[in-house]
Amino acid sequence: MVEKIMDNVITIGETIAVEFKRCGNGIENDTYETVCSFLNRYGGDIYLGIADDGHVVGISERAAADMIRNFIKVISNPNMFQLTVYLEAKIVEYKGKTIIHVHVPPSSEVHSFKKVIYDRVDDADVKVTATSQIASMYIRKQNIFTEKRIYPYLKTEQLRMNLLPKVRQMAINNAGGKHPWESMNDEEFLRSAGLYGEDVGTGQKGYNLAAVMLLGKDETILSVVPGYRTDALLRKVNVDRYDDRLIVQTNLIESYEQLMGFAEKHLWDKFFLEKDRRVSLRNIIAREMLVNTLIHREMTSTYIAKFVIEKDRMFVENANRAVREGVLTPDDFEPNPKNPIIAAFFRNIGLSDQLGSGVRNLFKYGKLYSGKEPELKEGDVFRISVPLDDDYSFDMRTKNVNIGENIGENIGENVGDKVREVSEYTAISNVQKQILTELGNNPYLSARELSEIIGISSRRIEANIKKLKELQYLSRVGSPRKGYWIVKNIS
């Protein structure tokens, strides 16, 4: 069992949570730097007796016990480690070689080795010297959400109370005509939304950071979180600078509206039908990206959030209170609210759905918009990147069908046939085009599976397939259960 585990570890190599140390002349300082960085990040495993390239050199069996004693002595010495830590080191026999395995759990504190703080970035241990980086590390270690921080001297006059009627109406509309906030006075409303409370640890009462970010006047927000802003940039021609720019430094509600306006100005709103109803892929994707960067960012960080539109992609990025590192997918994504009060507020007013649904929407509609899947990357900076392709349209089976070009390519006896094929194809319904597209990608799909993908009943799928067969765009090979479809190629 141990050998199989070690085989996997060595095959994968060094990562953000795995470090190899040769230790030919004993345990060097860089081993303790790794201990410090693991404590300050997500934890990890250190293997002594393995070179950086994964070659197992081993350590002297006779020296192993003394190395472990010295290791424990150093990590327990307050002059070396601040704060000290207890770790268990185990001797492991692997393919005839002796190695030492140390598991380092993540710590709730910030540690330093020889008065230097280290952090783990990819597979390297990095010195942390900048004040902002150290502050971010302490924020990540906190057991409370910074949005709950109380400001006892903050007055109602410093909030945009004129936004409350609008917010109430949004909540009522989202709830289908009736919402508890409708009958509450302003004080009850703010308490109900979690924007006014008490810190049970200090006894302080007042408005919290969530209230500032959602309803604060611009000058109040900049006074409390001076580094807060979102840069919206268009970079399609002047990629070194920008073609258009919008700097947003207002409350989260109006920030969302301004950023959505920027998206609508610069992104194609491609035609798409869902269950016979036209939906805006652009607005769905932009909404999920912008809501995420607004409500799940670490508000107290000085890192400037961005919304950038380029020729072949758009992305958002923001400071993050990370719980892991790496690329996220719908299969391994675990919802983790960074600002639950703000997130709940956005859900009440209809600008956000249940936690986790945004990721599913991004993958579903992002691929429909560009033909490619988005990428979500978790870290101290959280990034969502969505590919763009102005030539792609899910609604069309082929890109940029140009009748004139087809005629020019087929001058002669085939001209009439080619024009007739193109015009007949553009005359069929959007649902029928979707069926042709899906069966072109997977000719073994059943009517039931097509129904789930396209979002209409199996009976309607079968009726449209019958029509497509009559028009000779589809033909069936084999039995109803084991056969497959052939889609006519008109390109």
Buried (B, 14 or more C-beta within 10 A) or exposed (E): EEEEEBEEBBEEEBBBBBBBBBBEEEBEEEBBBBBBBBBBBBBBBBBBBBEEEBEBEBBEEEEBEEBBEEBBEBBEEEEBBBEEBEBEBEBBEBEEBBBBBBEBEBBEEBBBBEEEBBBBBEBBBBEBEEEEBBEBBEBBBEEEBBBBBBBEEBEEEBBBEEBBEEBBBBBBEBBEEEBEBEEBEEEEBBEEBBBBBEBEEEEBEBBBBBBBBBBBBEEBBBBBBEBBBBBBBBBBEEEEEBEBEBEBBBBBBBBBEBBBEBBEEBBEEBBBBBEEEEBBBBBBBBBBBBBBBBBBBBBBBBBBBBBBBBEEBBBBBBBBBBEBBEEBEEEEBEEBBBBBBBBBBBBBBEBBBEBEEBBEBBBBBBBBBBBBBBBBBBBBBBBBBBBBBEEBBBBBBEEEBEEEEBBEEBEEEEBEEBBEBBEEBEEBEBBBBBBBBBBBEEBEBEBEBBBEBBBBEBEBBBBBBEBBEEBEBBEEEEEEEEEEBBBBEBE
